[in-house]
Amino acid sequence: MSAIAGIVRFDGQALERNVLQRMSSILAPYGRDAQDTWQGSGAGLVRTLLRTTPEDLYDRQPVVSADCQVVFAGRLDNRDELIAQLALDERLASQMADSELMAQACQRWDTLALERVEGSYALACWQPQRRRLWLARDVMGGQPLFWHRQSGFLAFASWPKALFCVPGVPRNVDEQSVLEQLALLPRAGCAFKDIHRVNPGELMLVEGDKVSTHIHRRLGSGPQVRFKRDEEYVEALHEHLQRAVSACLRSNGPVASHLSSGFDSSTVTAYAARQLAHRGERLTAYTAAPREGFAGPVPRDRHGDESKVAAQLAGRFDNIDHVILRSSGQSPLESLAQEIDELDQSPVNPCNTLWMRAIERDAQARGCKVMLTGQMGNMSISYNGYPYMASLWRKGRWLQWWRELCAYQRTHPQWRRRGLVLRTVGASMPGWLWQQIAIRRGEFGGELDQYTAVNLQQLTAGWLQQRADAKGWDLSYRPWHDGRAMRLAVLGRIDTGAALASANVRGLEMRDPTCDRRLVEFCLGVPDSQFLRDGQPRWLLRRLMAGVLPGEILEGRGKGYQFADWYEGLSADRERLREQLLLLRQHRRAAQLLDLPALEALLENWPEEGWGNMATIQRYRLKLLRGVAMGNFIRYAEPDNR
């Protein structure tokens, strides 16, 4: 895995080599194994390398030829196909790094190469004879890539911090992007002003003064999947999972995985363990758990300690080493500054970063190179099919809707039938009506100020509602009646590239088989009736994993609640919280963008109980913590703005 950067001048001025060296130095923590730069006429390229695959031993970047210079960060998952299409000698190609294969594809097919490659990547291709630069990312957004343009030059980098090495690049907050991120709007821009993100699936072409962007691959463009027999869907899902997991196991060191009590990580872990067993290799599976003896409140239908159920799954495989890492009473505030520095942005979930980083540090100490996750499984393999009931109602298939609803209520007795009816019918209600219902019921999707720390003046101006409307995002959070549209919206909502790539700092590459493009397209093409049947959500995956996953997972009615004891560490760290809010009060930009009076009121009215209540979680885990995290980012971006 690599971090990349570069500068191209279109005004004929000389390029300062020390700028490239500074960019390389600041990206070195993300690529500790090798750092290289290249400088040509009016252009310079940078690559820092973390070796995570056997072929990385042969990585020599930038890959330079007469008419094409390439820097590549990522992993190709269809090497054999590309080698055949390029008519390369298989023996010689086995000693080619992914970056060289990608460079050969760029030389052969130019930008059309992007239609032929599969994997997780960001790349830059400089074509000096045409004086043309193009930048691209894979459609799932596995690797980050940013750029800045001024008159005469364009600079790009995996991380914004490298762009600030270039003289004249400003370091300021982009107010619109900060507000959109706070409100959890989809496709929010980079929070640094005039720093732009290459979006997933996007190709950006730069030729002199002309800059154009194109979609080289659009998620959801795959065909509908229709089989005659239910069993054929299970068989096809198995084949896709086998291939996706196999691609993620290409490693030059030990492999680890996240393992919770949920469907996604347990499925990925099971598939990985079976494949590694055939190779005589072991898998280290990590479960995060609260402190010993924790019995605090958790939300309805959630359980706070996933370690016992995870241990049952691990015990079914002789080659799994199960590691349970328990909370040490840390506050989410303790590592916030380091997290922001690594991400170059505010973390979306400050709570979860604590246990994720603890797992990464332990895996690093054990020499692991790859960490498997199942973060996107809810939108692919374990999609629950809930919108199917709402779609039946909307289409007027009321008898079938009623049968499915009653079946669901029988298998989920904790749900009242009235509530199920409301949620399925609610998907067809006007947004304003559903929002009033959500407020009355205390559900997520009520007033925006209940879960975001956006300054009240910004809220009352109506600007965020206009931005949400422009993006097609429903701030009332009505239930969905179109499961495919819902999954596409969620998959495109937050760019996860930086969150995944930040693990490189700890010598790890994060890989998510459930985010494999071909697997996701398959799942998007399968009818909802395969995901919800006879009251059984995740019906497709349940059938596939029957006999593999423990009954506690297969029949589990509730979900695990990650970092269930989060509030204990935060409660003990209120003095630090008070100090941070004081610093934010003194920062002009933070005071303009954040609802600091509301955050200060939350601190002064600290609850002694009720931490499992959704309203309390919204106010403290979402509004307060995310608001303070964003405030810290604003101070990081503009340290002297008073």
C-alpha positions in Angstrom: 0.0 0.0 0.0 1.3 3.4 -0.9 0.7 7.1 -0.4 1.2 9.2 -3.5 1.7 12.9 -4.4 2.8 15.1 -7.2 2.9 18.5 -8.9 2.5 19.4 -12.5 3.3 22.9 -13.8 1.7 24.2 -16.9 3.3 27.6 -16.9 6.8 26.6 -17.8 8.3 27.5 -14.4 10.8 25.2 -12.8 9.8 22.8 -10.1 11.5 23.0 -6.7 12.9 19.5 -5.8 12.8 20.3 -2.1 9.0 20.6 -2.3 8.8 17.0 -3.5 11.1 16.0 -0.7 8.9 17.7 1.9 5.9 15.9 0.5 7.7 12.6 0.6 8.7 13.2 4.2 5.2 14.1 5.4 3.8 11.0 3.7 6.5 8.6 5.0 4.5 7.5 8.1 1.9 6.0 5.6 4.6 4.2 3.6 7.4 3.4 5.9 9.2 0.8 3.7 10.3 3.0 0.8 10.1 6.6 -0.3 10.9 7.7 -3.9 10.5 10.8 -6.0 10.8 11.5 -9.7 11.3 14.9 -11.4 10.9 15.6 -15.1 10.2 18.7 -17.2 7.6 20.6 -15.3 6.4 17.7 -13.3 7.3 15.7 -10.1 5.9 12.6 -8.5 6.2 11.1 -5.1 5.4 7.6 -3.7 5.9 6.2 -0.2 5.4 2.4 0.2 4.1 0.1 2.8 4.7 -3.5 1.6 1.6 -5.6 2.2 1.6 -8.0 -0.8 4.3 -10.4 -2.0 4.5 -8.4 -5.3 5.3 -5.2 -3.4 8.9 -6.5 -3.1 9.2 -5.5 -6.8 7.5 -2.1 -6.5 9.6 0.6 -8.0 7.7 3.9 -8.3 7.1 6.2 -10.0 6.8 3.8 -12.9 8.4 5.8 -15.7 8.3 5.4 -19.5 8.7 7.8 -22.4 5.1 8.7 -22.6 3.6 7.7 -19.3 4.6 8.2 -15.6 2.4 6.5 -13.0 2.1 6.6 -9.2 -0.3 4.1 -7.8 -1.7 3.5 -4.3 -3.7 0.4 -3.7 -4.2 -3.2 -4.7 -5.4 -4.9 -7.9 -7.8 -7.8 -7.4 -7.8 -9.1 -11.0 -4.1 -9.5 -11.7 -4.6 -12.7 -13.7 -7.2 -11.1 -16.0 -5.0 -8.1 -16.7 -1.9 -10.2 -17.3 -3.9 -12.2 -19.9 -5.4 -9.1 -21.5 -2.0 -7.5 -21.8 -0.5 -10.7 -23.2 2.3 -10.7 -20.7 4.6 -13.6 -19.9 3.1 -15.1 -16.8 6.5 -15.9 -15.2 7.7 -12.3 -15.7 4.4 -10.9 -14.7 4.5 -12.8 -11.4 7.4 -10.5 -10.5 5.6 -7.3 -11.4 4.1 -5.1 -8.7 0.5 -4.0 -9.0 1.8 -0.5 -9.8 3.7 -1.8 -12.9 0.7 -3.8 -14.1 -1.4 -0.6 -13.7 1.2 1.4 -15.6 1.2 -1.1 -18.5 -2.6 -0.9 -18.6 -2.5 2.9 -18.7 0.0 2.7 -21.6 -2.1 0.2 -23.6 -5.6 1.6 -23.0 -5.1 5.1 -21.6 -8.1 6.1 -19.4 -10.1 3.1 -20.7 -7.8 1.0 -18.4 -10.1 2.0 -15.6 -12.9 0.0 -17.0 -10.7 -3.2 -16.9 -9.2 -3.1 -13.4 -10.8 -4.3 -10.2 -9.5 -3.5 -6.7 -8.9 -0.7 -4.2 -6.8 2.1 -5.6 -6.0 5.8 -6.3 -3.6 6.7 -9.1 -2.1 9.5 -11.1 -0.9 9.3 -14.7 1.3 12.0 -16.2 1.6 12.0 -20.0 4.4 14.4 -20.7 4.1 14.3 -24.5 0.5 15.3 -24.3 1.1 17.5 -21.3 -1.9 15.8 -19.7 -2.5 14.6 -16.1 -5.2 12.3 -15.0 -6.3 11.2 -11.5 -8.7 8.4 -10.6 -10.1 6.4 -7.7 -11.9 3.1 -7.7 -15.7 3.2 -7.4 -15.7 2.0 -3.8 -13.3 4.7 -2.7 -10.8 2.4 -1.0 -7.9 4.9 -1.2 -8.0 8.7 -0.7 -6.9 11.3 -3.2 -7.0 15.1 -3.0 -5.9 18.0 -5.3 -5.4 21.7 -5.3 -5.1 24.0 -8.4 -3.8 27.5 -8.9 -2.9 29.4 -12.0 0.1 27.6 -13.4 0.1 24.3 -11.5 -1.9 21.5 -10.0 -0.8 19.5 -7.0 -2.3 16.2 -5.8 -1.7 13.9 -2.8 -3.2 11.0 -0.9 -3.5 13.3 2.1 -4.2 17.1 2.3 -1.2 17.6 4.6 1.2 16.9 1.7 -0.5 19.6 -0.3 0.4 22.2 2.3 4.1 21.6 1.5 3.5 23.4 -1.7 4.2 27.2 -1.4 1.0 29.2 -1.8 -1.5 26.4 -0.9 -3.7 28.0 1.8 -4.6 26.2 5.0 -8.1 27.2 5.9 -11.4 25.6 6.9 -14.1 25.1 4.2 -17.2 26.2 6.2 -19.7 24.6 3.8 -18.0 21.2 4.0 -17.7 21.4 7.8 -21.4 22.1 8.2 -22.3 19.4 5.7 -20.2 16.9 7.6 -21.7 17.9 11.0 -25.2 17.4 9.5 -24.1 14.0 8.1 -25.0 15.0 4.5 -23.8 12.8 1.8 -20.8 13.5 -0.4 -19.5 16.4 1.8 -16.4 18.0 0.4 -13.0 18.2 1.9 -13.0 20.3 5.1 -10.0 22.3 3.9 -10.8 25.2 1.7 -9.7 24.9 -1.9 -8.6 21.3 -1.4 -10.8 19.0 -3.5 -11.4 15.3 -3.3 -11.3 13.0 -6.3 -14.5 11.2 -5.6 -15.0 7.4 -5.8 -15.4 6.2 -9.4 -14.2 9.6 -10.7 -11.7 10.4 -13.4 -10.2 13.9 -13.5 -8.4 15.1 -16.6 -6.1 18.1 -16.5 -4.7 19.6 -19.8 -3.3 23.1 -19.3 -6.1 25.4 -18.1 -8.8 22.8 -18.8 -10.0 20.6 -15.9 -12.8 18.1 -16.5 -14.3 15.3 -14.4 -15.9 12.1 -15.6 -17.5 9.1 -14.0 -15.4 6.1 -15.2 -17.5 3.6 -13.3 -20.9 4.1 -11.6 -22.0 1.8 -8.7 -25.4 0.3 -9.4 -24.8 -0.2 -13.1 -24.8 -4.0 -12.9 -27.6 -6.2 -14.2 -30.5 -7.6 -12.3 -29.9 -11.1 -10.9 -32.7 -13.5 -11.5 -32.5 -17.3 -10.9 -35.2 -20.0 -11.1 -34.4 -21.6 -7.7 -33.7 -19.9 -4.3 -30.7 -22.2 -3.9 -29.0 -20.6 -6.9 -28.8 -17.3 -5.2 -27.0 -18.9 -2.2 -24.5 -20.7 -4.6 -23.8 -17.4 -6.4 -23.3 -15.5 -3.2 -20.8 -18.2 -2.0 -18.8 -17.9 -5.3 -18.6 -14.1 -5.0 -17.6 -14.2 -1.3 -15.0 -16.9 -2.0 -13.4 -14.7 -4.7 -13.7 -11.4 -2.7 -12.1 -12.9 0.4 -9.4 -14.7 -1.6 -8.4 -11.4 -3.2 -8.1 -9.8 0.3 -5.8 -12.6 1.5 -2.9 -11.8 -0.8 -0.5 -10.7 1.9 3.3 -10.8 2.7 2.6 -11.4 6.3 0.1 -12.7 8.9 -3.6 -11.8 8.4 -5.9 -10.6 11.1 -9.7 -9.8 11.2 -12.3 -8.0 13.1 -14.7 -10.4 14.8 -17.9 -9.2 16.4 -21.1 -11.1 17.2 -22.7 -9.8 13.9 -23.1 -11.4 10.6 -20.6 -9.5 8.5 -17.3 -9.8 10.4 -18.1 -13.4 11.5 -18.8 -14.4 7.8 -15.6 -12.7 6.6 -13.7 -14.4 9.5 -15.1 -17.8 8.7 -14.4 -17.6 5.0 -10.9 -16.3 5.6 -10.1 -19.0 8.2 -11.2 -21.8 5.8 -9.1 -20.5 3.0 -6.0 -19.9 5.2 -6.4 -23.4 6.7 -5.9 -24.8 3.2 -2.6 -22.9 3.0 -1.6 -24.0 6.4 -1.8 -20.5 7.8 -3.5 -19.0 10.9 -5.8 -16.1 11.4 -5.8 -13.7 14.3 -9.4 -12.6 15.1 -10.0 -9.5 17.2 -13.0 -8.7 19.4 -13.4 -5.4 21.2 -15.3 -5.7 24.5 -16.2 -3.5 27.5 -14.3 -3.8 30.7 -14.8 -6.9 32.8 -18.0 -6.8 34.8 -19.6 -4.0 32.8 -23.4 -4.2 33.3 -24.4 -0.7 32.2 -27.4 0.1 30.1 -27.4 -0.4 26.4 -30.0 0.6 23.8 -33.0 -1.6 23.2 -32.3 -4.8 21.3 -28.6 -4.4 21.6 -26.0 -6.3 23.7 -22.8 -4.7 25.0 -20.4 -7.6 25.2 -19.9 -9.5 22.0 -16.9 -11.5 23.2 -18.7 -14.7 24.2 -20.6 -15.1 21.0 -17.5 -14.2 19.0 -15.5 -16.9 20.9 -18.0 -19.5 19.8 -17.4 -18.7 16.2 -13.6 -18.7 16.7 -13.8 -22.0 18.5 -15.1 -23.7 15.4 -11.8 -23.1 13.5 -8.6 -24.7 14.7 -6.5 -22.0 12.9 -8.1 -19.0 14.6 -6.3 -17.2 17.4 -9.0 -15.2 19.2 -7.9 -12.0 20.9 -10.3 -10.1 23.1 -9.3 -6.6 23.8 -11.3 -5.0 26.7 -11.8 -1.4 27.3 -9.3 0.2 29.7 -11.5 3.1 30.7 -10.1 5.5 28.1 -11.9 8.6 27.2 -12.6 9.2 23.5 -11.0 12.6 24.0 -7.6 11.2 24.8 -6.5 10.3 21.3 -8.6 12.9 19.4 -5.6 15.1 18.4 -3.6 12.1 17.0 -6.7 10.8 15.2 -7.3 14.1 13.5 -3.7 14.4 12.5 -3.7 11.0 10.9 -7.0 11.4 9.1 -6.6 15.1 8.1 -10.3 15.3 9.0 -12.7 15.0 11.9 -13.5 11.3 12.8 -17.1 10.4 12.0 -17.3 8.2 15.2 -14.8 9.3 17.8 -15.9 6.4 20.1 -15.2 3.6 17.7 -11.7 4.9 16.9 -10.5 3.9 20.4 -11.1 0.2 20.1 -10.1 0.1 16.4 -6.7 1.7 17.1 -6.2 -0.7 20.0 -6.8 -3.6 17.7 -4.4 -2.2 15.1 -1.6 -1.6 17.6 -1.9 -5.2 18.9 -2.0 -6.6 15.3 1.1 -4.5 14.5 2.9 -5.9 17.5 2.1 -9.5 16.2 3.6 -8.7 12.8 0.2 -8.7 10.9 0.1 -7.0 7.6 -3.6 -7.2 6.7 -6.7 -6.5 8.7 -10.0 -7.8 7.3 -13.2 -6.0 8.1 -16.9 -6.4 7.1 -17.9 -2.7 7.4 -20.0 -2.6 4.3 -21.7 -5.9 4.8 -25.0 -4.3 5.9 -25.2 -2.9 2.4 -24.2 -6.0 0.6 -24.1 -9.6 2.0 -26.2 -9.0 5.1 -28.7 -6.5 3.8 -31.7 -7.0 5.9 -34.4 -6.5 3.3 -36.6 -4.3 5.5 -37.6 -1.9 2.7 -39.3 -4.9 1.0 -42.3 -4.6 3.3 -42.7 -0.9 2.5 -42.4 -1.6 -1.2 -45.2 -4.2 -1.0 -47.4 -1.6 0.7 -46.5 1.1 -1.8 -47.2 -1.2 -4.8 -50.6 -2.1 -3.5 -49.7 -5.7 -2.8 -51.4 -5.4 0.6 -52.2 -9.1 1.2 -48.5 -10.1 0.7 -47.5 -7.1 2.8 -49.7 -8.1 5.7 -48.4 -11.7 5.6 -44.8 -10.6 5.6 -45.4 -8.1 8.3 -47.2 -10.6 10.5 -44.4 -13.2 9.9 -41.8 -10.6 10.9 -43.7 -9.7 14.1 -43.8 -13.5 15.0 -40.0 -13.8 14.6 -39.4 -10.5 16.3 -41.9 -10.3 19.2 -40.1 -7.3 20.7 -41.5 -5.3 17.8 -45.1 -4.2 18.2 -47.3 -4.8 15.1 -48.4 -1.1 15.3 -44.8 0.0 15.1 -44.1 -2.2 12.1 -47.2 -0.9 10.3 -46.1 2.7 11.0 -42.6 2.1 9.6 -43.8 0.4 6.4 -46.5 2.9 5.8 -44.3 5.8 6.9 -42.0 5.2 3.9 -44.8 6.6 1.8 -45.6 9.6 4.0 -44.4 13.2 3.3 -41.1 13.9 5.0 -42.6 16.6 7.3 -45.2 14.2 8.7 -42.7 11.4 9.3 -40.4 13.9 11.1 -43.2 14.9 13.5 -43.8 11.2 14.2 -40.1 10.6 14.8 -39.9 13.6 17.2 -42.9 12.2 19.2 -41.5 8.7 19.3 -37.9 9.9 20.1 -36.4 8.3 17.1 -33.4 9.3 15.0 -34.5 11.7 12.3 -36.3 14.3 14.5 -35.0 17.8 14.8 -31.5 18.3 13.4 -30.2 20.0 16.5 -30.9 16.9 18.6 -27.9 15.0 17.1 -25.7 17.6 15.3 -23.7 20.5 16.7 -24.3 22.9 13.9 -24.6 26.5 15.0 -28.2 27.5 15.5 -27.9 30.5 13.2 -26.8 28.1 10.4 -29.8 25.9 11.1 -32.4 28.6 11.2 -31.1 30.1 7.9 -32.4 27.0 6.1 -29.2 26.5 4.2 -28.5 22.9 5.3 -32.0 21.9 4.3 -31.4 23.4 0.8 -28.1 21.5 0.6 -29.8 18.3 1.6 -32.6 18.8 -1.0 -29.9 19.5 -3.7 -28.2 16.2 -2.8 -31.5 14.3 -2.7 -31.0 13.5 1.0 -34.0 13.2 3.3 -33.3 14.8 6.7 -36.4 13.4 8.2 -34.9 9.9 7.8 -38.1 8.3 6.7 -37.9 4.6 6.3 -37.0 3.5 2.7 -39.3 1.7 0.3 -36.6 1.1 -2.3 -33.9 -1.1 -0.9 -31.6 -0.7 -3.8 -31.8 3.1 -3.7 -31.2 3.0 0.0 -28.1 0.9 -0.3 -26.7 3.1 -3.1 -27.3 6.2 -1.0 -25.6 4.7 2.1 -22.7 3.4 0.1 -22.1 6.8 -1.4 -22.8 8.8 1.7 -19.4 8.9 3.4 -16.0 8.6 1.8 -14.2 5.9 3.8 -10.9 6.1 2.0 -9.1 8.1 4.7 -10.5 6.0 7.6 -9.2 2.8 5.9 -5.8 4.1 4.8 -5.0 5.6 8.2 -4.2 2.1 9.4 -1.1 2.3 7.2 0.5 4.4 10.0 0.5 1.2 12.1 1.9 -0.9 9.3 -1.5 -2.4 8.3 -3.7 -2.5 5.3 -7.4 -2.5 6.0 -9.3 -4.7 3.5 -13.1 -5.2 3.3 -14.3 -8.1 1.2 -17.9 -7.0 1.7 -17.0 -3.9 -0.2 -15.7 -5.8 -3.3 -17.3 -4.1 -6.3 -18.4 -7.2 -8.1 -19.9 -8.6 -4.9 -21.7 -5.4 -4.1 -23.1 -5.2 -7.7 -24.3 -8.8 -7.4 -26.1 -8.1 -4.1 -27.7 -4.9 -5.6 -29.1 -7.0 -8.4 -30.7 -9.7 -6.2 -34.4 -9.1 -5.5 -35.4 -8.0 -2.0 -37.5 -11.1 -1.6 -34.2 -13.1 -1.2 -33.1 -10.9 1.7 -36.4 -10.9 3.6 -38.7 -14.0 3.6 -41.2 -15.3 6.1 -40.2 -12.8 8.7 -36.4 -13.6 8.4 -34.2 -10.6 7.6 -30.8 -11.4 6.0 -32.5 -14.6 4.6 -29.9 -15.0 1.9 -26.9 -14.9 4.2 -28.6 -17.0 6.9 -29.0 -19.8 4.4 -25.4 -19.5 3.2 -24.0 -19.5 6.7 -26.3 -22.2 8.3 -24.1 -24.7 10.0 -21.1 -22.4 9.9 -22.1 -19.6 12.2 -23.2 -20.3 15.8 -27.0 -20.2 16.4 -26.5 -17.2 18.6 -25.4 -15.3 15.5 -27.8 -16.9 13.0 -30.8 -16.5 15.3 -29.7 -13.4 17.1 -32.5 -10.8 17.3 -30.4 -7.9 18.5 -27.1 -6.3 17.4 -23.9 -5.7 19.3 -23.3 -2.2 20.7 -19.7 -1.3 20.1 -17.8 0.4 22.9 -20.8 0.0 25.2 -19.0 1.6 28.2 -17.9 4.7 26.3 -19.7 7.1 28.6 -17.7 5.9 31.7 -14.4 7.1 30.3 -16.0 10.3 29.0 -17.7 11.0 32.3 -14.4 10.7 34.1 -12.8 13.1 31.6 -15.2 16.0 32.0 -12.4 18.4 33.1 -10.6 17.8 29.8 -14.0 18.3 28.0 -14.5 21.6 29.8 -11.0 22.8 28.8 -11.6 21.9 25.2 -14.9 23.7 25.0 -13.2 26.8 26.5 -10.6 26.6 23.7 -13.3 26.3 21.1 -15.1 29.3 22.7 -11.9 31.4 22.1 -11.6 30.3 18.5 -13.5 32.5 16.1 -14.2 30.0 13.4 -15.3 27.3 15.8 -17.7 29.6 17.5 -19.2 30.6 14.1 -19.8 27.0 13.0 -20.6 25.1 16.2 -23.5 25.3 18.6 -21.1 25.9 21.6 -23.9 27.0 24.0 -25.7 23.7 23.5 -22.5 21.7 24.0 -21.6 23.6 27.1 -25.2 23.0 28.4 -24.8 19.3 27.8 -21.6 19.4 29.9 -23.3 21.3 32.8 -26.3 19.0 32.8 -24.4 15.7 32.8 -26.8 12.7 33.3 -26.2 10.2 36.1 -28.2 7.5 34.3 -30.1 6.8 31.1 -27.1 6.1 29.0 -29.0 3.4 27.1 -31.7 5.9 26.1 -31.6 6.9 22.4 -32.2 10.6 23.2 -29.2 10.6 25.6 -27.0 8.8 23.0 -28.0 11.3 20.3 -27.1 14.2 22.5 -23.8 12.9 24.0 -22.4 10.2 21.7 -23.4 12.0 18.5 -23.9 15.7 19.1 -21.4 16.4 21.8 -18.6 14.1 20.8 -18.8 14.8 17.1 -19.1 18.5 17.8 -16.0 18.5 20.0 -14.2 16.4 17.4 -15.0 18.8 14.6 -14.0 21.7 16.9 -10.6 20.1 17.4 -10.3 19.7 13.6 -11.1 23.4 13.1 -8.4 24.3 15.6 -6.0 21.8 13.8 -6.7 23.4 10.4 -6.6 27.0 11.7 -4.5 27.0 14.9 -4.2 30.8 15.1 -7.8 31.8 14.2 -8.9 33.8 17.3 
